[in-house]
Amino acid sequence: MKRRHFLKHIKSSSIYGLTFPLINLNEELSIGLKKITILHTNDVHSHIDPFPLNDPINPGSGGVISRANLINFFKKENPNTLVFDAGDIFQGTPYFNFFGGEIELKLMNKMSYNASTLGNHEFDNGIDKLSKVLKLAEFSFLNCNYNLKNTPLENQIKKYEIFKVDGIKIGVFGLGINLEGLVEKKLYNGIDYFDPIEISKDISNELKNDHNCDLIICLSHLGYSYSKDKNIMCDLILAEKTKNIDLIIGGHTHTFMKKPVVVKNLENKDVLINQVGCFGINLGKIDFYFSTKKKIEKENSEIIYI
């Protein structure tokens, strides 16, 4: 599909439309800015196929093939692109019941995902089976607030990872929700949950000051917010009570956001929070533009309906 027709297709098929206009990469280079593109999903829940055309809510939407085509298109537009997921990759269709997560991970490999965090549904078949299936992933799983010592996952989950893209250092870490009450204890026995606030302060400080990261991203499966109890840990609280985090890519609450929310952190600096609903219906896209001094000059965002 030719570029102009493809862009026209994206604009016309988006639920929310484009939040900001697309900018040609050559135009950014001409004014001395480096563009880093972040693509992201959350709570896909084993939805491999698109919804049926007669579905009353999401007719013909989603599906791995369409998502892969979008990812490939944007990577050709900008090679400086990373792809992330915020958890709950598993559980929701017979693909998971029959293959235990194998299909989902192999397809994410094909789509060149760079990292994901752990959602609560990743534990639905227990730690041993999760450990076995995660060996198929060619990308990292990140979590820093679960104590995984002496469990099969101990050497499989990283606290964070640093990506170097066109001279820009991008630090990414993961957070998981408290599994108590969400998952049967026997399925995650031996895993302890730690307060995300203090852990995030430590990790983001390490990424910022020890590793000199220019962009820090949190892949969070805490949930965007909880209106019934505003004291439950969520992305809004995380952003307000920490520093050094530039972007929180969220999951768990299946929140369909029209655009990222901007929250002030402990230092009164902006933190972007974004989440794209569930079931692979949307693809999130956020572009960061860096000056020659590796300072973020601006951000653009899109929510793309698949």
QUIRA-V643526 format. One line per field, one symbol per residue. phi: phi as a letter, one per 20 degrees, with the letter a starting at -180 (. if undefined). A space follows every 50 residues. Layout:
BEGIN
phi->???
END
This chain:
BEGIN
phi->.fgfffffffffeffdmefcffdfgfffffdmdedddddbcalflmeeef fgfeffdcfmemnfffffffgffffffbfecccccdnlfemqbfgffedm offgffffgfemfeabdeefffefdnffffgffffefecedcacddedfm dfegdddefbbdddclneedeccccdffffndcggfecgoedddgfffff gfffffffeedlfebccdeddeofacffbfefgbfffgffdcbneebded bneleedfafedceefdmdfceccbdnammfccebcddddffemefeacc bbddfe
END
